[in-house]
Amino acid sequence: MTEAASALRRKVADGAIDPAVAGQSLDALLQAVADGVIRLVDDERIIAQALLLAISLQHKVPDCVYLALAEREGASIATADDRLTRLARRRGVTVHRVPHG
C-alpha cells in the first residue's frame, strides 16, 4: 500500500491526476484488500527469492519482490516499467501495463 500511495502522490505532483482522484483510488485499493480481491503478503515471506531474482536479472529488489510473488502465486503484475515488463514476460508472468502519464 505504501508503494501504491507513493505512485498516486507522484501522479498528483506531476499533474496527471487530481488529489481527490488519488484519494478515491487509494480508497478503492483499500476496499479491494478488505473484500479479499487483493491479498497482501509480508515481504519477509518472499524476500529471499526476490534477492536471488534481483541478482540474476540485475534488477531492483523491490520490483523483484513483485515478480517473485507473481511467480509463486501464479499471479500477474501491473506495471508501467518497461524493463520489468520485459523481464516478467520472459519469465512467463502475465503483465498488465499501466499508462505512464
Summary of the structure (lengths in Angstrom):
residues: 101
radius of gyration: 14.4
end to end distance: 20.3
largest distance: 40.6
contacts: 241
relative contact order: 0.10
helix: 63%
strand: 6%
